[in-house]
C-alpha cells in the first residue's frame, strides 16, 4: 500500500514556553537569594534582625518552596510544553488552558510566598502552603495534565518517546501525592488541621516528601534529559531497553522508600525496614538513567569540553548519579543514625537540587533561549564562567555540609569511658560547625552569582533577537498506523498512552498502599488512654510553634539510642503523638530536640529565652522573638478549633469547647502570675509568649505514665 | 543551531540503531551493561535477603539493639557515678589556681547567661559574689549541691548529668572563689546573710 503522504500543517506554541522560562529565571533568582540569606543567618544569627518575616523559621520554607515549586516547577513546565509538542508533532492541546496554568501558578507562588512570610503554614515540609493554595495547586496541576496528555492524545507520531513516559508518571503521581497529603479540615481561611495525626501524619508526609523529590524533581527531569541531551549532543539515546527497565523499576521502587526519612523514629519498625531495603534496590534503577544520559554523550565528549550547554548537562547527570548513590547509602539504618538531623542531609539534598536540577535547568535554558529567539547566545565565555562558578560553589556547599554533618553527628553520639556524653552542651556542637556555615554560605553566593551571569547573558541574547515569526511545520499523521510485525509488547504499549498511564498508576499505587494503609486503618496511632489532649492554651501555643516554623530547627523525636536518651531523656513513643496535627518531629536539629523540654526549665527561663536567647545561653544562635511578647494570642478561634479536633477524635468535653477561651485565659493567668513574680509585666497574660510557654511545658509530660504502663504490661505478660 | 538534524551515528552503532525517530532523536539498542545488571539484581537480592532476615529470622531490631547498648551504658555509669555527696577532702585536694581557672571556663559557658560575669547576678540568677544566699549557705558544699541537683522551681537546671564529676568540683571552686568580688551593676542581696566559711583555704 503506497498512499501519497497526507501532510498536516501545524505550529508549535512557543510563547507559553517563553513565559515559563521568564518565570523560571525570576523565581530561580528569588529562591537562590532566600537560600543564600538563610545560609548567612545560620553563620551569623544577627541577620534574623529581630523581625518576624526575616527569621530562619519563616524564610527556610519560603526558600524550599520557591526552589521546588517556583524555580524547578516553572522550568519543568517550560521544558515539558516545549518537548511534548515536538515529540508528538502536535501543537499544544489547549493554549488558553496553558495560559491559565501559567498565571494561576505564578499567583500561587506570589501569594503563597507572602503567606509563608506572614506565618501561615501547614507545618509540613515542602507542603507548607495552606489549604486554599493546595486547592489552587491541584487545579493548576489538573490543567497542566489535561494539556500535556491532550497533546499526547492528538499526536501525529504513533509511539510515545521515553521522555513522555516520564512526563506521564510525573503527572499521575504528583497529583496523587499532593492530594492525599493535603487533606485537612479548615478552621480558618488560612488555617487547618490535617486528618492524619502523629505517626499517620509522619508516614503520609514523608511518602509525599520523598516522592516529591522523586516525581517533581527527578522523573520530569529525567524526561527532559532524554529529550535535551540527544538534541544538544546530536546523538541517539544510548539504550532503548535500558530506558524501559529503568523507567518501570524506578517508578515502582521509588514510592516505597519514604520511610527512610523516619528511621529510628516512632513509626513501626517493619515500615522502616521496608523503606531501607527499597532504597537500596533503588540504586540501580537510578543509575540506569545516569548511564543512558552520560552514554548518549558517547562520541560527543570533545564537544562537552567546549560547549557550555553540554557541560551543564553532563555535570547535572553526574551529580544525579552521585546523589542517587548517596541516597541509598544514607538509608542504611546505621549510616542514617549518624547523618539524620545533621547537615549531611542538607548537603545531600543540595547535590540533588543544585547539582541535578539547577545544572540541568541552566543547560536547558542555554540550549532553548537561542533556539526560541533565533539568536546565538550573547557570550559562550560568560556561560563557561557561570558553569565554573556554580560548580565550585556547589562543591564548597557539599563538602562543607558533609564535614559539618559528620562532625556534629559524631559529637552528638560521643560517650566517654564513664558512660556520659562527651559533649553534653548542645550549643558546643553548633559552635563547632559555624566555620562550615560560612563556607556553605560562600558556596551559595557562587551559585547565585553564576545564575545572575546567566540572566544577563540570556537577556542580552533576547534583546538582540530578530522579531518572532510563526513557523509552520508539516507532518504525516501516523497515530493510527498499524503495529509493525514483530513489535515487542512494550513497543505496542508505547502506542497506547492511556494504557501506559493506567499501568504507571498501578506501579505507584502498590507501594503507596502497602506502606501507608496499614497505619491509617488502625486506631493505634490516634487513640491513647494516657496522653492528655492539649488544653486550649497549649493548643494555641502549638499553633504559634507551627506558625513560627520552630520545626525547621528543632526536632521532637528522641531516637532510641543511648546518646539520645542521655541527652534528652526517654526515647519517643508513637503514643505521644496521637494529638499532634500536624506532627512536628522535624528533620534537622540546628537547636536541640524539644520532645522532653516540658518541665525542664521554669516559665521565666522560657520567657527570657524567647525574648533574647543569649540572655540564658550565651552562645546560642537562635533568633530573638520579641514580637511574641507584644502580639496577642488568637483565643477567639479556639472554640472552633476544639470542635474540629473533637470531630477527629480528640477527647474534649462539650464544656471545654464551650469555655475554651475562658479556660485558656485561666491557664494563662497562672503562667503570667509566675512571670510577674520575676518582674514581668502582668500585661503579658494574653500574649503569644504565654501560650507558647504553656505548649512547651506540656511537651513530653506524658512519658512517665507511658513508661509505667509499658512496665506494667511487661510484668503481666511475664 | 539546526533543530531537525538526525542524530550522528557512529560506525560501531550501525547495527543497533532502531527505526525510532522522535523530533529527529534516534535510539540505539545497546545491551544492558553487565555491571549494571549485577547492581540491579544485587539490590533486589539484598532487599529480599534483608527482609527475610528482619521479618522471619529475628534480625537486627532497633529496639533490641538499644536495650542492649543502654544496659551496658547504665553499668558503666553506675561504676563511675558520683554520689552527689560532697567530698570536702577531695575538693580541697583539687583546689588549685588551675582548677579554679578551669571552673571559670565552665562557668563562662554554662552559668554566665543567668548569673552574669563574676557572679554579679542577673534577671534569673542571684548574685553569687555577695554574702547573701537564697539557697544554701554559700559554702562549697552547698554550692556543689545546688549545681548538682539544680533548683528547677527557680529556673536552675541540674548539672549532674551534663558536667563531669571533676567539672562539678571545678565550677564549685570557681563560684566559691567569687565571694567578695565587687562588680558594677551587681544584683542586690537576696536571701539570708551568711559569714564566709573557711572551706576554701
Interface residues (C-beta under 8 A of the other chain):
Chain A: X83 X86 X87 X89 X157 X159 X161 X227 X230 X231 X234 X235 X236 X237 X238 X239 X240 X241 X242 X243 X245 X249 X264 X269 X270 X272 X273 X274 X276 X277 X278 X280 X281 X282 X283 X284 X285 X287 X288 X291 X295 X298 X299 X300 X328 X333 X370 X371 X374 X376 X415 X416 X417 X418 X419 X420 X421 X424 X425 X428 X560 X561 X562 X565 X566 X571 X599 X600 X601 X602 X604 X605 X608 X614 X615 X616 X617 X618 X619 X678 X679
Chain B: X1 X3 X5 X7 X8 X9 X10 X13 X17 X18 X20 X22 X23 X24 X25 X26 X27 X28 X29 X30 X31 X32 X33 X36 X39 X40 X42 X43 X44 X46 X47 X50 X51 X54 X55 X60 X61 X62 X63 X66 X69 X70 X73 X74 X75 X76 X77 X79 X80 X108 X109 X110 X112 X113 X114 X122 X123 X124 X152 X153 X154 X155 X157 X161 X162 X163 X164
